[in-house]
């Protein structure tokens, strides 16, 4: 299938080659993309070069015929609304019974079409008779493991691959999402977000909004507690007990909402029917389940990689993080001696000088987190996980451990070993403010300024009569999307400050609420106008991040109880108690609060009642349909016997 004979298709996906890519390699990629599935194991897609001179024949526009997209939807077992509004797996033979089936062109969402094309590109392999990459005779092809994308990546020929943004679709969602004046205080239409970006991104925004709303009661109570003329023990205890109950309810309520969304979006069975990752490699073996050849990688090899490579590197990174903290701590001690606390009332510069080490430490944490994130991704890729959920769970666990130590070790040390609450408050202040400012600049303002500069350069290079194509603009001016990990890590870090230390520093919750009100809309703008559009990725929840937040909630009970117990004013309140009685009292209180958390978790069911009813109804209808089909076949068989 040539590129010229199908030049008038709708482009959906872009492949951006580097300038070093040989022409023969590009033609080879085009041939593999356009080759038929049955004869040459190709992707059977439509491809053409972007005609814009600025592309320099480095940008491929990829689309597909309607039939090819429908076949892909059936292969991916996509769920679409039936005419009775229930979600069912799509079948081409049954298309007339699906909602909106009268208009085949709009039957699939554009994000679904792009996902289908991307799935085909990811699994595309070289032809069986090809032993070397065309244009690079020194690059041998290993048919058992190599895909076309892997080969391009290993040769540094692929700059990016992304689905095209749709200006009209963005205009439909941006007004209510982040452009209107009342958008700051208006709930987002998460279903529109899902239709455009897919479930993975939609879950992030749903969680961020749910978490931001959950901050409102704690922020208001924190404001009241800060100015309430009462004993510290009563204020801290009230706020701590409220936090335990509230954040336990928050976790359970979010679990229910995520399951409800998964049901509405048809992703509840995702784990059962999940396809292997495109980067997964292994030997072809006969599957005992499907009786077909599938790629398998020995579990002992992955375990060996973890114990001999991954875990030692993680421990080394943690040790480095601790060394950097203690180096900061030594500098902070010297600074505190040089500029004692009493001098801050006389010399205003003394207070600023005391904050210099903590500011420098907070600035150092951010690049450390970014470097470790790249290292964690490399290690998880090296472990070769078969399923995307397993890959994300292992990556999240690595990020959780490092971020927990790197972001909170200083606060723990100051609070529990030095009992220096002035330094804890100083570190918290610097972390919250510096993180908010730097993240806004590095994730939103900086990339957007870069986009405007690059866009102006492209406009000046082009002629007056010819506009720069959308593909060129998006390839050269937008930031490649690298997943939602950074966004979740930002919330995780903030939630740690709120949950772990808010009992004695309630103003942290107020700062978090104010930040998130703007963050929600700023992230929406970032995804629409700063990032290249992400491929729609099915998801049934926020993955292992749910467990990370739940673990923080449990740890928070211990830390908050200990922080209250270590306050001098609280110890004075219990002056009649011996030290042993005092410790036992707070240990008992901690156990009661942990029991309360688990009781709340047990009392609130994971699956909402309406979802349970809907699932039972679908199961009943499926069984009845199967029974009627069997009866129809039995009657048909009886009629054929009578005729004979």
C-alpha positions as CSV (number, residue, x, y, z in Angstrom):
1,X,0.0,0.0,0.0
2,X,1.7,3.2,-1.1
3,X,1.6,6.5,0.6
4,X,0.6,8.4,-2.5
5,X,-2.6,6.3,-3.1
6,X,-4.0,7.2,0.3
7,X,-2.9,10.8,0.6
8,X,-6.3,12.2,1.7
9,X,-6.9,10.4,5.0
10,X,-7.3,12.1,8.4
11,X,-3.9,12.2,10.2
12,X,-4.2,10.9,13.8
13,X,-0.7,10.0,14.9
14,X,2.7,11.5,14.3
15,X,6.1,9.8,14.1
16,X,8.9,12.4,14.3
17,X,12.3,11.1,13.0
18,X,15.7,12.7,13.9
19,X,17.7,14.4,11.2
20,X,20.2,11.5,11.3
21,X,17.6,9.0,10.1
22,X,18.6,7.6,6.6
23,X,16.0,7.8,3.9
24,X,16.1,4.0,3.4
25,X,15.2,3.5,7.1
26,X,12.2,5.9,6.8
27,X,11.0,4.0,3.7
28,X,11.4,0.7,5.5
29,X,9.2,2.0,8.4
30,X,6.6,3.3,5.9
31,X,6.6,-0.1,4.2
32,X,6.1,-2.0,7.5
33,X,3.3,0.4,8.6
34,X,1.4,0.1,5.2
35,X,2.0,-3.6,4.6
36,X,-1.1,-5.8,4.9
37,X,-1.7,-7.8,8.1
38,X,-2.5,-11.1,6.4
39,X,0.4,-11.3,3.8
40,X,3.3,-9.4,5.4
41,X,2.5,-9.1,9.1
42,X,2.2,-5.3,8.6
43,X,0.1,-2.8,10.4
44,X,-2.2,-2.1,7.4
45,X,-2.2,1.7,8.2
46,X,-2.2,4.8,6.0
47,X,1.0,6.9,6.0
48,X,2.2,10.0,4.3
49,X,5.0,12.6,4.9
50,X,3.9,15.9,6.3
51,X,4.0,18.3,3.2
52,X,5.3,21.3,5.3
53,X,8.9,22.2,4.2
54,X,9.7,22.7,7.9
55,X,9.3,19.0,8.4
56,X,12.2,18.1,6.2
57,X,10.6,14.7,5.5
58,X,11.1,13.8,9.2
59,X,7.5,13.8,10.2
60,X,5.2,10.9,9.2
61,X,1.4,11.4,9.5
62,X,-0.4,8.1,10.2
63,X,-4.1,7.2,9.9
64,X,-6.3,4.2,9.1
65,X,-9.3,3.2,7.2
66,X,-12.6,2.9,9.1
67,X,-12.6,-0.8,8.6
68,X,-9.1,-1.1,10.0
69,X,-10.1,1.0,13.1
70,X,-13.1,-1.2,13.7
71,X,-11.1,-4.3,13.5
72,X,-8.6,-2.8,15.9
73,X,-11.4,-1.9,18.4
74,X,-12.6,-5.5,18.3
75,X,-9.1,-6.8,18.8
76,X,-8.6,-4.5,21.8
77,X,-11.9,-5.6,23.2
78,X,-13.0,-2.0,23.6
79,X,-16.3,-1.5,25.4
80,X,-18.9,0.7,23.8
81,X,-22.5,1.7,24.9
82,X,-25.2,-0.7,23.6
83,X,-28.5,0.7,22.6
84,X,-29.9,-0.3,26.0
85,X,-27.1,1.9,27.4
86,X,-25.1,-1.0,28.9
87,X,-21.4,-1.3,28.0
88,X,-20.5,-4.3,25.9
89,X,-17.4,-5.5,24.1
90,X,-17.4,-4.2,20.5
91,X,-18.0,-6.7,17.7
92,X,-18.1,-5.7,14.1
93,X,-20.8,-8.3,13.4
94,X,-23.0,-6.7,16.1
95,X,-22.3,-3.0,15.3
96,X,-25.9,-2.2,14.4
97,X,-26.9,-2.9,18.0
98,X,-24.5,-0.3,19.5
99,X,-25.4,3.3,20.2
100,X,-24.5,5.8,17.5
101,X,-23.8,3.0,15.1
102,X,-25.7,4.8,12.3
103,X,-22.8,7.2,12.0
104,X,-19.7,4.9,11.6
105,X,-17.2,7.8,11.2
106,X,-18.0,9.2,14.6
107,X,-18.7,5.8,16.3
108,X,-15.2,5.7,17.7
109,X,-13.8,8.6,19.7
110,X,-10.7,10.2,18.2
111,X,-8.7,9.2,21.3
112,X,-9.9,5.6,20.7
113,X,-8.8,5.7,17.1
114,X,-5.4,7.1,18.1
115,X,-5.0,4.4,20.7
116,X,-5.8,1.6,18.1
117,X,-3.1,3.0,15.8
118,X,-0.6,3.3,18.6
119,X,-1.2,-0.3,19.7
120,X,-0.5,-1.5,16.2
121,X,2.6,0.6,15.9
122,X,4.0,-0.7,19.2
123,X,3.6,-4.4,18.3
124,X,4.8,-4.0,14.7
125,X,7.9,-6.2,13.9
126,X,10.3,-6.4,11.0
127,X,9.5,-8.9,8.2
128,X,10.6,-12.4,8.7
129,X,13.1,-12.2,5.9
130,X,14.8,-9.0,7.1
131,X,18.0,-9.5,9.0
132,X,19.4,-5.9,9.1
133,X,17.8,-2.4,9.4
134,X,17.7,-0.8,6.0
135,X,20.0,2.2,5.9
136,X,22.0,0.8,8.8
137,X,23.6,-2.5,7.6
138,X,25.6,-2.8,10.9
139,X,22.3,-3.0,13.0
140,X,21.3,-6.7,13.1
141,X,17.6,-7.6,13.8
142,X,16.7,-10.2,16.4
143,X,13.3,-11.4,15.4
144,X,12.4,-12.9,18.8
145,X,12.6,-9.5,20.6
146,X,13.0,-6.6,18.3
147,X,10.1,-4.4,17.3
148,X,10.3,-1.5,14.7
149,X,10.0,1.0,17.5
150,X,12.6,-0.6,19.7
151,X,15.1,-0.6,16.8
152,X,14.4,3.1,16.0
153,X,14.8,4.0,19.7
154,X,18.1,2.0,20.0
155,X,19.5,3.9,17.0
156,X,18.2,7.3,18.3
157,X,16.2,7.8,15.1
158,X,12.9,8.4,16.8
159,X,12.4,11.9,18.4
160,X,8.8,11.4,19.5
161,X,5.6,9.6,18.7
162,X,2.3,11.3,19.7
163,X,-1.3,11.7,18.7
164,X,-2.3,15.1,17.2
165,X,-4.2,17.6,19.4
166,X,-7.6,18.6,18.0
167,X,-8.2,22.4,18.2
168,X,-12.0,22.0,18.0
169,X,-12.2,19.4,20.7
170,X,-10.0,21.5,23.0
171,X,-12.2,24.5,22.5
172,X,-15.2,22.4,23.6
173,X,-13.6,21.5,27.0
174,X,-11.3,24.4,27.8
175,X,-14.0,27.0,28.7
176,X,-15.6,25.0,31.5
177,X,-12.3,23.4,32.5
178,X,-9.9,26.3,32.9
179,X,-10.7,29.3,30.7
180,X,-13.9,30.8,32.2
181,X,-13.9,33.2,35.2
182,X,-15.8,30.7,37.5
183,X,-13.6,27.7,36.4
184,X,-11.6,27.9,39.7
185,X,-14.7,27.1,41.7
186,X,-16.5,24.8,39.2
187,X,-16.3,21.0,39.1
188,X,-14.7,19.7,36.0
189,X,-16.6,17.5,33.6
190,X,-14.3,14.5,34.0
191,X,-16.1,12.5,31.3
192,X,-15.1,15.1,28.7
193,X,-11.5,14.9,30.0
194,X,-11.6,11.1,29.6
195,X,-13.1,11.3,26.1
196,X,-10.2,13.5,25.0
197,X,-7.2,12.2,27.0
198,X,-8.2,8.7,28.0
199,X,-8.8,7.1,31.4
200,X,-5.2,7.3,32.7
201,X,-5.1,11.2,32.6
202,X,-8.8,11.5,33.6
203,X,-8.1,9.5,36.8
204,X,-5.3,11.9,37.7
205,X,-7.6,15.0,37.3
206,X,-10.5,13.2,39.1
207,X,-8.2,12.4,42.0
208,X,-6.7,15.9,42.2
209,X,-10.1,17.5,42.3
210,X,-11.4,14.9,44.9
211,X,-8.3,15.5,47.1
212,X,-8.6,19.3,46.7
213,X,-12.2,19.2,47.9
214,X,-11.2,17.0,50.8
215,X,-8.7,19.7,51.9
216,X,-11.5,22.2,52.5
217,X,-12.8,20.9,55.9
218,X,-9.2,20.3,57.2
219,X,-8.1,23.8,56.1
220,X,-11.1,25.5,57.8
221,X,-10.6,23.5,61.0
222,X,-6.8,24.3,60.8
223,X,-7.6,28.0,60.6
224,X,-9.9,27.8,63.6
225,X,-7.4,25.7,65.6
226,X,-4.6,28.2,64.9
227,X,-6.5,31.1,66.5
228,X,-8.5,29.1,69.2
229,X,-7.5,30.2,72.7
230,X,-7.3,26.8,74.2
231,X,-4.7,24.4,75.5
232,X,-2.3,22.9,72.9
233,X,-3.2,19.4,73.9
234,X,-6.9,20.0,73.3
235,X,-6.3,21.7,69.9
236,X,-3.7,19.3,68.6
237,X,-5.7,16.2,69.8
238,X,-8.9,17.5,68.2
239,X,-7.2,18.2,64.9
240,X,-5.4,14.8,65.0
241,X,-8.5,12.8,65.6
242,X,-10.4,14.7,62.9
243,X,-7.6,14.1,60.4
244,X,-7.5,10.4,61.2
245,X,-11.3,10.1,60.5
246,X,-11.4,12.4,57.6
247,X,-8.4,11.1,55.6
248,X,-9.6,7.5,56.3
249,X,-13.0,8.4,54.9
250,X,-11.2,10.2,52.0
251,X,-9.3,7.1,51.0
252,X,-12.3,4.8,51.1
253,X,-14.6,7.3,49.3
254,X,-12.0,7.7,46.6
255,X,-11.9,4.0,46.2
256,X,-15.6,3.9,45.6
257,X,-15.5,6.8,43.1
258,X,-12.7,5.2,41.2
259,X,-14.7,1.9,40.9
260,X,-17.8,3.8,39.8
261,X,-15.8,5.6,37.1
262,X,-14.2,2.3,36.0
263,X,-17.6,0.8,35.6
264,X,-18.9,3.8,33.6
265,X,-15.8,3.8,31.4
266,X,-15.8,0.0,30.9
267,X,-12.4,-0.7,32.4
268,X,-13.3,-2.8,35.5
269,X,-12.1,-6.0,33.7
270,X,-8.9,-4.4,32.5
271,X,-6.6,-6.6,34.6
272,X,-8.2,-9.8,33.2
273,X,-7.8,-8.8,29.5
274,X,-4.7,-6.7,29.7
275,X,-2.3,-7.1,26.7
276,X,1.5,-7.5,27.2
277,X,3.6,-4.4,27.0
278,X,5.2,-3.7,23.6
279,X,8.7,-3.5,25.2
280,X,8.2,-6.9,26.9
281,X,10.6,-9.5,25.4
282,X,11.1,-13.2,25.9
283,X,11.1,-16.6,24.2
284,X,8.1,-17.8,22.3
285,X,6.3,-20.6,24.3
286,X,3.0,-22.3,24.0
287,X,0.5,-20.9,26.4
288,X,-1.4,-23.4,28.5
289,X,-4.4,-21.0,28.6
290,X,-4.8,-19.8,25.0
291,X,-2.9,-22.7,23.4
292,X,-1.1,-20.1,21.3
293,X,2.6,-19.0,21.2
294,X,3.3,-16.2,23.6
295,X,6.4,-14.4,24.8
296,X,7.6,-15.6,28.2
297,X,10.4,-14.3,30.4
298,X,11.6,-16.5,33.3
299,X,10.5,-15.2,36.7
300,X,13.9,-16.2,38.2
301,X,15.7,-13.8,35.8
302,X,13.6,-10.9,36.9
303,X,14.0,-11.8,40.6
304,X,17.8,-12.0,40.0
305,X,17.8,-8.6,38.4
306,X,15.9,-7.1,41.3
307,X,18.2,-8.5,44.0
308,X,21.5,-8.0,42.2
309,X,20.9,-4.7,40.4
310,X,17.7,-2.9,41.4
311,X,17.8,-3.2,45.2
312,X,21.5,-2.3,45.6
313,X,21.0,0.8,43.4
314,X,18.0,1.9,45.4
315,X,19.9,1.4,48.6
316,X,22.8,3.4,47.2
317,X,20.4,6.3,46.2
318,X,18.9,6.3,49.7
319,X,22.3,6.4,51.3
320,X,23.3,9.3,49.0
321,X,20.0,11.1,50.0
322,X,20.8,10.7,53.7
323,X,24.4,11.9,53.2
324,X,23.2,15.0,51.5
325,X,20.7,15.7,54.3
326,X,23.3,15.4,57.0
327,X,25.7,17.6,55.0
328,X,22.9,20.2,55.0
329,X,22.3,19.7,58.7
330,X,25.9,20.4,59.5
331,X,25.7,23.6,57.5
332,X,22.4,24.6,59.2
333,X,24.0,24.1,62.6
334,X,26.9,26.3,61.8
335,X,24.6,29.0,60.4
336,X,22.4,28.8,63.5
337,X,25.4,29.3,65.8
338,X,26.6,32.3,63.7
339,X,23.1,33.8,63.6
340,X,21.4,32.9,66.8
341,X,17.6,33.1,67.1
342,X,17.9,36.1,69.4
343,X,19.7,38.1,66.7
344,X,16.7,37.8,64.3
345,X,14.8,40.3,66.3
346,X,17.6,42.9,66.0
347,X,19.0,42.1,62.5
348,X,16.4,41.3,59.8
349,X,19.1,39.8,57.6
350,X,19.9,37.2,60.3
351,X,16.5,35.5,59.8
352,X,17.2,35.4,56.1
353,X,20.6,33.9,56.6
354,X,19.2,31.2,58.8
355,X,16.9,30.2,56.0
356,X,19.6,30.0,53.3
357,X,20.7,26.4,54.1
358,X,17.1,25.1,54.1
359,X,16.4,26.9,50.9
360,X,19.5,25.4,49.2
361,X,18.5,21.9,50.5
362,X,15.0,22.3,49.1
363,X,16.3,23.4,45.8
364,X,18.6,20.3,45.7
365,X,15.8,17.9,46.5
366,X,13.9,18.7,43.2
367,X,16.8,17.7,40.8
368,X,17.5,14.7,43.0
369,X,13.9,13.6,42.5
370,X,14.1,14.0,38.8
371,X,17.4,12.1,38.4
372,X,16.1,9.3,40.6
373,X,12.9,9.2,38.6
374,X,14.8,8.6,35.3
375,X,16.9,5.9,37.1
376,X,13.8,4.2,38.5
377,X,12.3,4.1,34.9
378,X,15.5,2.6,33.6
379,X,15.6,-0.1,36.3
380,X,11.9,-1.0,35.8
381,X,12.5,-1.3,32.0
382,X,15.5,-3.5,32.7
383,X,13.4,-5.8,34.9
384,X,11.2,-6.5,31.8
385,X,7.7,-6.7,33.2
386,X,5.0,-8.3,31.0
387,X,2.0,-6.2,31.9
388,X,1.6,-2.5,32.2
389,X,0.0,-2.7,35.6
390,X,2.9,-4.8,36.9
391,X,5.4,-2.3,35.4
392,X,3.6,0.7,37.0
393,X,3.3,-1.0,40.4
394,X,7.0,-1.7,40.5
395,X,7.9,1.8,39.3
396,X,5.6,3.4,41.8
397,X,7.1,1.3,44.7
398,X,10.6,2.5,43.8
399,X,9.5,6.2,43.5
400,X,7.5,5.9,46.8
401,X,10.5,4.6,48.8
402,X,13.0,7.2,47.5
403,X,10.6,10.2,47.6
404,X,9.5,9.3,51.1
405,X,13.1,9.3,52.4
406,X,14.3,12.3,50.2
407,X,11.4,14.6,51.0
408,X,10.6,13.7,54.6
409,X,13.8,12.5,56.3
410,X,14.8,16.1,57.2
411,X,11.5,16.8,58.8
412,X,11.5,13.5,60.7
413,X,15.0,14.0,62.0
414,X,14.3,17.6,63.2
415,X,11.0,16.6,64.8
416,X,11.8,13.3,66.5
417,X,15.6,13.3,67.1
418,X,16.3,17.0,67.7
419,X,12.8,18.1,68.8
420,X,13.6,21.4,67.0
421,X,10.2,22.5,66.0
422,X,11.5,25.9,64.8
423,X,13.6,24.1,62.2
424,X,10.6,21.8,61.3
425,X,8.4,24.9,60.7
426,X,11.2,26.5,58.7
427,X,11.8,23.4,56.5
428,X,8.0,23.0,55.9
429,X,7.7,26.7,54.9
430,X,10.6,26.5,52.5
431,X,9.5,23.1,51.0
432,X,5.9,24.2,50.4
433,X,6.8,27.7,48.9
434,X,9.8,26.6,46.9
435,X,8.1,23.5,45.5
436,X,5.0,25.5,44.5
437,X,7.1,28.2,42.7
438,X,9.6,25.9,41.0
439,X,7.1,23.4,39.8
440,X,4.9,26.1,38.3
441,X,7.9,27.4,36.4
442,X,9.5,24.1,35.4
443,X,6.2,22.3,34.4
444,X,4.1,25.2,33.1
445,X,5.6,28.6,32.7
446,X,9.0,27.6,31.4
447,X,7.7,25.1,28.7
448,X,5.0,27.5,27.7
449,X,7.5,30.3,27.1
450,X,9.7,27.9,25.1
451,X,6.6,26.9,23.1
452,X,5.8,30.6,22.2
453,X,9.5,31.3,21.2
454,X,9.7,28.2,19.0
455,X,6.3,29.0,17.5
456,X,7.4,32.5,16.6
457,X,10.6,31.2,15.0
458,X,8.6,28.7,12.9
459,X,6.2,31.5,11.8
460,X,9.0,33.8,10.8
461,X,10.7,31.0,8.8
462,X,7.6,30.1,6.8
463,X,6.4,32.2,3.9
464,X,3.5,34.6,4.2
465,X,1.1,32.5,2.1
466,X,1.9,29.1,3.6
467,X,1.0,28.3,7.2
468,X,3.1,26.0,9.3
469,X,1.3,22.6,9.7
470,X,-0.2,21.5,13.0
471,X,2.0,18.4,13.0
472,X,5.2,20.5,12.7
473,X,4.0,23.0,15.4
474,X,3.2,20.2,17.8
475,X,6.3,18.2,17.1
476,X,8.7,21.2,17.5
477,X,7.0,23.4,20.1
478,X,5.2,21.1,22.6
479,X,6.9,19.2,25.4
480,X,6.8,15.4,25.0
481,X,4.4,13.7,27.4
482,X,6.3,11.4,29.9
483,X,3.3,10.1,31.9
484,X,1.5,11.2,35.0
485,X,4.2,10.1,37.4
486,X,5.6,13.6,38.1
487,X,2.0,14.9,38.7
488,X,1.2,12.1,41.2
489,X,4.6,12.6,42.9
490,X,3.8,16.2,43.4
491,X,0.5,15.4,45.1
492,X,2.2,12.6,47.1
493,X,4.8,15.0,48.5
494,X,2.2,17.6,49.4
495,X,-0.1,15.0,51.0
496,X,2.8,13.9,53.1
497,X,3.3,17.4,54.4
498,X,-0.4,17.7,55.1
499,X,-1.0,14.2,56.7
500,X,2.3,13.8,58.6
501,X,2.7,17.2,60.2
502,X,-0.5,19.1,60.0
503,X,-1.6,18.2,63.6
504,X,1.0,20.6,65.0
505,X,1.4,22.8,61.9
506,X,-2.2,23.2,60.6
507,X,-1.3,26.1,58.3
508,X,0.2,23.5,55.9
509,X,-3.3,22.4,54.9
510,X,-4.4,25.9,54.2
511,X,-1.3,26.5,51.9
512,X,-2.0,23.1,50.1
513,X,-5.7,24.1,49.5
514,X,-4.8,27.4,48.0
515,X,-2.1,25.8,45.8
516,X,-4.4,23.1,44.5
517,X,-7.2,25.4,43.5
518,X,-4.8,27.0,41.0
519,X,-2.9,23.8,40.3
520,X,-6.0,22.0,39.0
521,X,-6.6,24.5,36.3
522,X,-2.9,25.1,35.6
523,X,-2.4,21.4,35.0
524,X,-5.4,21.4,32.7
525,X,-3.8,24.2,30.7
526,X,-0.5,22.3,30.7
527,X,-2.1,19.2,29.2
528,X,-3.9,21.1,26.5
529,X,-1.3,23.7,25.4
530,X,2.1,22.7,26.8
531,X,2.3,18.9,26.4
532,X,2.0,16.9,23.3
533,X,-1.2,15.0,23.5
534,X,-0.8,11.7,25.4
535,X,-2.1,8.4,23.9
536,X,-5.3,7.3,25.6
537,X,-4.3,4.6,28.1
538,X,-7.0,2.5,29.7
539,X,-7.0,2.4,33.5
540,X,-9.3,1.2,36.3
541,X,-7.9,3.3,39.1
542,X,-4.8,5.4,40.0
543,X,-2.8,2.2,40.4
544,X,-0.3,1.7,43.2
545,X,-0.6,5.4,44.1
546,X,-3.7,4.4,46.0
547,X,-1.7,2.2,48.3
548,X,1.0,4.9,48.6
549,X,-1.5,7.4,49.9
550,X,-3.1,4.8,52.2
551,X,0.3,3.9,53.7
552,X,1.0,7.6,54.3
553,X,-2.4,7.9,56.1
554,X,-1.3,5.0,58.5
555,X,2.1,6.5,59.1
556,X,0.5,9.9,59.7
557,X,-1.3,8.5,62.8
558,X,2.0,7.5,64.3
559,X,3.8,10.7,63.5
560,X,1.0,13.0,64.6
561,X,0.5,11.2,67.9
562,X,4.3,11.3,68.5
563,X,4.5,15.0,67.6
564,X,1.7,15.9,70.0
565,X,3.3,13.8,72.8
566,X,6.7,15.5,72.3
567,X,5.3,19.0,72.6
568,X,6.6,20.6,75.9
569,X,3.2,22.3,76.5
570,X,1.4,18.9,76.2
571,X,3.9,17.2,78.6
572,X,3.2,20.0,81.1
573,X,-0.5,19.4,80.7
574,X,0.1,15.8,81.9
575,X,2.6,16.8,84.6
576,X,1.0,14.4,87.1
577,X,1.9,11.4,84.9
578,X,5.2,9.6,85.2
579,X,7.2,9.3,82.0
580,X,6.2,5.6,81.6
581,X,2.5,6.4,82.1
582,X,2.8,9.3,79.7
583,X,4.4,7.2,76.9
584,X,1.9,4.3,77.5
585,X,-1.0,6.8,77.2
586,X,0.0,8.0,73.8
587,X,0.9,4.6,72.6
588,X,-2.6,3.5,73.6
589,X,-4.0,6.5,71.8
590,X,-2.1,5.7,68.7
591,X,-3.4,2.1,68.7
592,X,-7.0,3.3,69.2
593,X,-6.6,5.7,66.2
594,X,-5.2,3.0,64.0
595,X,-8.0,0.7,65.0
596,X,-10.5,3.5,64.2
597,X,-8.9,3.9,60.7
598,X,-9.2,0.1,60.0
599,X,-12.8,0.1,61.3
600,X,-13.7,2.9,58.9
601,X,-12.0,1.0,56.1
602,X,-14.0,-2.1,56.9
603,X,-17.3,-0.3,57.4
604,X,-17.3,1.5,54.0
605,X,-17.8,-1.0,51.1
606,X,-15.4,-0.7,48.2
607,X,-18.0,-1.1,45.5
608,X,-21.0,1.3,45.4
609,X,-24.4,-0.3,45.6
610,X,-25.5,1.0,42.2
611,X,-22.5,-0.6,40.6
612,X,-23.2,-3.9,42.3
613,X,-26.8,-3.8,41.0
614,X,-25.6,-2.8,37.5
615,X,-23.0,-5.7,37.4
616,X,-25.6,-8.2,38.6
617,X,-28.1,-7.0,36.0
618,X,-25.5,-7.3,33.2
619,X,-24.6,-10.8,34.4
620,X,-28.3,-11.8,34.4
621,X,-28.8,-10.4,30.9
622,X,-25.7,-12.1,29.6
623,X,-26.9,-15.5,31.1
624,X,-30.4,-15.0,29.6
625,X,-28.9,-14.1,26.2
626,X,-26.7,-17.2,26.3
627,X,-29.7,-19.4,27.3
628,X,-31.8,-18.0,24.5
629,X,-29.0,-18.6,22.0
630,X,-28.7,-22.2,23.1
631,X,-32.5,-22.7,22.8
632,X,-32.4,-21.1,19.3
633,X,-29.6,-23.5,18.2
634,X,-31.5,-26.5,19.8
635,X,-34.7,-25.6,17.9
636,X,-32.8,-25.2,14.7
637,X,-31.1,-28.6,15.2
638,X,-34.5,-30.2,15.8
639,X,-36.0,-28.7,12.7
640,X,-33.1,-29.9,10.6
641,X,-33.6,-33.4,12.0
642,X,-37.3,-33.4,11.2
643,X,-36.6,-32.4,7.6
644,X,-34.1,-35.2,7.3
